Amino acid sequence: MKCAQQVAEVTRRYLLRHVAVAVPGIVFLSGGQKAEDATDYLNAMNSLGPHHWQFSFSHEQALQAPVPGA
C-alpha cells in the first residue's frame, strides 16, 4: 500500500488538472477505511496546501454505526 503522502501528491496533481478552482470543496469517501487511515490521507492532502478547495472526508461507517453508550 502506498503511503499517505504519495497518495496525496498524486491526488493533488489529478485535482489540479481536472477540477475547476471555482469548486469550493471536495469531500472524499472513506471507502471502508478505518477512520484513522482516512484521517491520515486527509492530513497529508492538507499538508500540501494551500489549495483552491476545502477538503473533508465522509466516513460512511460512522454514519451507520450505533452511537456508543446509547
Protein Blocks (a to p, Z undefined) as FASTA:
>chain_A
ZZfklmmmmmmmmmmmmpcfklmbdcddeklpafklmmmmmmmmmmmmccfbdcddddfk
lmmpccehZZ
